Amino acid sequence: MIPFQFNVDVVTELEKTLPSFKLIVPSFVIKELLGLKKNKKSKIRVNAGLAIKIAKSSNIIIKNISLNENESVDNALLRMSKVLATNDKELKRKARKMGIAVVYLRQKGYLAIDGHIV
């Protein structure tokens, strides 16, 4: 939901930064966003709705991936990712510990990559 918090076109920036990669959103993330659309705070509701619209755009693939039994969304992302785009501090730390490259928003204005991308 970073594009709306910091007014950054993350999809375009990701495509420029990693032109040979396909942008994939797992279906379980869409499900989580649908849950956030029911949040009592209108800002979260609106941002989640806009994030779903972006995820459904033509340059992003929604891949039907299920969570394993008792698996958190974060753990599933770690399980399936070679490169992970997130600004969540704990998720970034876990990803780097597992050798997963992390793309994140830096100084509220540009994307940075932590790790080696093959």
LOFIVO-907512 format. One record per residue (C-alpha): residue in three letters; x, y, z; residue number from 1. Coordinates in nm, 4 decimals, padded with zeros to 6 digits. Layout:
% LOFIVO-907512
r code:ALA, c1:X, c2:Y, c3:Z, pos:NUM
...
//
This chain:
% LOFIVO-907512
r code:MET, c1:00.0000, c2:00.0000, c3:00.0000, pos:1
r code:ILE, c1:00.3114, c2:00.2185, c3:-00.0245, pos:2
r code:PRO, c1:00.2046, c2:00.3944, c3:-00.3472, pos:3
r code:PHE, c1:-00.0734, c2:00.5703, c3:-00.1598, pos:4
r code:GLN, c1:00.1154, c2:00.6373, c3:00.1610, pos:5
r code:PHE, c1:00.4131, c2:00.8009, c3:-00.0101, pos:6
r code:ASN, c1:00.2833, c2:00.8851, c3:-00.3597, pos:7
r code:VAL, c1:00.5368, c2:00.6589, c3:-00.5347, pos:8
r code:ASP, c1:00.4506, c2:00.4526, c3:-00.8432, pos:9
r code:VAL, c1:00.6071, c2:00.1332, c3:-00.7104, pos:10
r code:VAL, c1:00.5015, c2:-00.0820, c3:-01.0073, pos:11
r code:THR, c1:00.6727, c2:00.1439, c3:-01.2620, pos:12
r code:GLU, c1:00.9793, c2:00.1739, c3:-01.0398, pos:13
r code:LEU, c1:00.9974, c2:-00.2052, c3:-00.9975, pos:14
r code:GLU, c1:00.9684, c2:-00.2534, c3:-01.3742, pos:15
r code:LYS, c1:01.2540, c2:-00.0058, c3:-01.4284, pos:16
r code:THR, c1:01.4687, c2:-00.1506, c3:-01.1498, pos:17
r code:LEU, c1:01.4111, c2:-00.5174, c3:-01.2366, pos:18
r code:PRO, c1:01.3114, c2:-00.5237, c3:-01.6056, pos:19
r code:SER, c1:01.3724, c2:-00.8979, c3:-01.6506, pos:20
r code:PHE, c1:01.1485, c2:-00.9963, c3:-01.3573, pos:21
r code:LYS, c1:00.7743, c2:-01.0553, c3:-01.3618, pos:22
r code:LEU, c1:00.5702, c2:-00.8893, c3:-01.0901, pos:23
r code:ILE, c1:00.3684, c2:-01.1552, c3:-00.9099, pos:24
r code:VAL, c1:00.1129, c2:-01.1113, c3:-00.6337, pos:25
r code:PRO, c1:00.0062, c2:-01.4337, c3:-00.4620, pos:26
r code:SER, c1:-00.3675, c2:-01.4865, c3:-00.4264, pos:27
r code:PHE, c1:-00.3305, c2:-01.5046, c3:-00.0474, pos:28
r code:VAL, c1:-00.2101, c2:-01.1410, c3:-00.0508, pos:29
r code:ILE, c1:-00.5238, c2:-01.0417, c3:-00.2437, pos:30
r code:LYS, c1:-00.7272, c2:-01.2234, c3:00.0206, pos:31
r code:GLU, c1:-00.5457, c2:-01.0293, c3:00.2949, pos:32
r code:LEU, c1:-00.6137, c2:-00.7010, c3:00.1114, pos:33
r code:LEU, c1:-00.9825, c2:-00.7928, c3:00.0820, pos:34
r code:GLY, c1:-00.9847, c2:-00.8382, c3:00.4599, pos:35
r code:LEU, c1:-00.8221, c2:-00.4963, c3:00.5051, pos:36
r code:LYS, c1:-01.0991, c2:-00.3445, c3:00.2916, pos:37
r code:LYS, c1:-01.3313, c2:-00.4268, c3:00.5828, pos:38
r code:ASN, c1:-01.1171, c2:-00.2308, c3:00.8305, pos:39
r code:LYS, c1:-01.2899, c2:00.0345, c3:01.0403, pos:40
r code:LYS, c1:-01.0314, c2:00.2980, c3:00.9471, pos:41
r code:SER, c1:-01.1316, c2:00.4518, c3:00.6158, pos:42
r code:LYS, c1:-00.7715, c2:00.5243, c3:00.5092, pos:43
r code:ILE, c1:-00.6762, c2:00.1543, c3:00.5390, pos:44
r code:ARG, c1:-00.9970, c2:00.0546, c3:00.3585, pos:45
r code:VAL, c1:-00.9320, c2:00.2934, c3:00.0699, pos:46
r code:ASN, c1:-00.5624, c2:00.2014, c3:00.0395, pos:47
r code:ALA, c1:-00.6434, c2:-00.1716, c3:00.0379, pos:48
r code:GLY, c1:-00.9004, c2:-00.1194, c3:-00.2376, pos:49
r code:LEU, c1:-00.6532, c2:00.0767, c3:-00.4470, pos:50
r code:ALA, c1:-00.3838, c2:-00.1869, c3:-00.3873, pos:51
r code:ILE, c1:-00.6222, c2:-00.4535, c3:-00.5190, pos:52
r code:LYS, c1:-00.6835, c2:-00.2452, c3:-00.8319, pos:53
r code:ILE, c1:-00.3090, c2:-00.2160, c3:-00.8913, pos:54
r code:ALA, c1:-00.2588, c2:-00.5888, c3:-00.8322, pos:55
r code:LYS, c1:-00.5225, c2:-00.6631, c3:-01.0948, pos:56
r code:SER, c1:-00.3552, c2:-00.4426, c3:-01.3573, pos:57
r code:SER, c1:-00.2283, c2:-00.5988, c3:-01.6786, pos:58
r code:ASN, c1:00.1433, c2:-00.5867, c3:-01.5885, pos:59
r code:ILE, c1:00.1023, c2:-00.7878, c3:-01.2660, pos:60
r code:ILE, c1:00.0353, c2:-01.1597, c3:-01.2470, pos:61
r code:ILE, c1:-00.1902, c2:-01.2877, c3:-00.9696, pos:62
r code:LYS, c1:-00.0721, c2:-01.6400, c3:-00.8992, pos:63
r code:ASN, c1:-00.3053, c2:-01.8848, c3:-00.7283, pos:64
r code:ILE, c1:-00.0954, c2:-01.9864, c3:-00.4280, pos:65
r code:SER, c1:-00.2420, c2:-02.1141, c3:-00.1046, pos:66
r code:LEU, c1:-00.1144, c2:-02.0816, c3:00.2466, pos:67
r code:ASN, c1:00.0006, c2:-02.4058, c3:00.4028, pos:68
r code:GLU, c1:-00.1801, c2:-02.5195, c3:00.7153, pos:69
r code:ASN, c1:-00.1143, c2:-02.2740, c3:01.0025, pos:70
r code:GLU, c1:00.1194, c2:-02.0692, c3:00.7786, pos:71
r code:SER, c1:00.1268, c2:-01.6914, c3:00.8109, pos:72
r code:VAL, c1:00.1222, c2:-01.4630, c3:00.5074, pos:73
r code:ASP, c1:00.4774, c2:-01.3505, c3:00.5896, pos:74
r code:ASN, c1:00.6077, c2:-01.7081, c3:00.6089, pos:75
r code:ALA, c1:00.4380, c2:-01.7958, c3:00.2794, pos:76
r code:LEU, c1:00.5984, c2:-01.4940, c3:00.1129, pos:77
r code:LEU, c1:00.9367, c2:-01.6066, c3:00.2432, pos:78
r code:ARG, c1:00.8721, c2:-01.9605, c3:00.1206, pos:79
r code:MET, c1:00.7917, c2:-01.8587, c3:-00.2355, pos:80
r code:SER, c1:01.0107, c2:-01.5507, c3:-00.2972, pos:81
r code:LYS, c1:01.3467, c2:-01.5083, c3:-00.4660, pos:82
r code:VAL, c1:01.3069, c2:-01.1307, c3:-00.4532, pos:83
r code:LEU, c1:01.0609, c2:-00.9744, c3:-00.2098, pos:84
r code:ALA, c1:00.9268, c2:-00.6204, c3:-00.2222, pos:85
r code:THR, c1:00.8347, c2:-00.5029, c3:00.1276, pos:86
r code:ASN, c1:00.8881, c2:-00.2228, c3:00.3742, pos:87
r code:ASP, c1:00.8021, c2:-00.4398, c3:00.6743, pos:88
r code:LYS, c1:01.1147, c2:-00.4337, c3:00.8958, pos:89
r code:GLU, c1:01.0694, c2:-00.7810, c3:01.0438, pos:90
r code:LEU, c1:00.9885, c2:-00.9377, c3:00.7082, pos:91
r code:LYS, c1:01.2941, c2:-00.7694, c3:00.5515, pos:92
r code:ARG, c1:01.5158, c2:-00.9033, c3:00.8309, pos:93
r code:LYS, c1:01.3856, c2:-01.2586, c3:00.7915, pos:94
r code:ALA, c1:01.4192, c2:-01.2456, c3:00.4131, pos:95
r code:ARG, c1:01.7787, c2:-01.1278, c3:00.4259, pos:96
r code:LYS, c1:01.8627, c2:-01.3962, c3:00.6815, pos:97
r code:MET, c1:01.7281, c2:-01.6537, c3:00.4333, pos:98
r code:GLY, c1:01.9254, c2:-01.5042, c3:00.1431, pos:99
r code:ILE, c1:01.6225, c2:-01.3500, c3:-00.0266, pos:100
r code:ALA, c1:01.6894, c2:-01.0155, c3:-00.1954, pos:101
r code:VAL, c1:01.4645, c2:-00.7360, c3:-00.0691, pos:102
r code:VAL, c1:01.3364, c2:-00.4364, c3:-00.2632, pos:103
r code:TYR, c1:01.2101, c2:-00.1585, c3:-00.0395, pos:104
r code:LEU, c1:01.1187, c2:00.2084, c3:-00.0423, pos:105
r code:ARG, c1:01.3978, c2:00.4279, c3:00.0859, pos:106
r code:GLN, c1:01.3584, c2:00.7837, c3:00.2134, pos:107
r code:LYS, c1:00.9960, c2:00.7811, c3:00.0946, pos:108
r code:GLY, c1:01.1089, c2:00.8439, c3:-00.2609, pos:109
r code:TYR, c1:01.3006, c2:00.5666, c3:-00.4350, pos:110
r code:LEU, c1:01.3468, c2:00.1923, c3:-00.4365, pos:111
r code:ALA, c1:01.6578, c2:00.0242, c3:-00.2991, pos:112
r code:ILE, c1:01.7700, c2:-00.3364, c3:-00.3245, pos:113
r code:ASP, c1:01.9311, c2:-00.5240, c3:-00.0373, pos:114
r code:GLY, c1:02.0908, c2:-00.8498, c3:-00.1453, pos:115
r code:HIS, c1:02.2065, c2:-01.0172, c3:-00.4623, pos:116
r code:ILE, c1:01.9641, c2:-01.0597, c3:-00.7513, pos:117
r code:VAL, c1:02.0451, c2:-01.3367, c3:-00.9953, pos:118
//
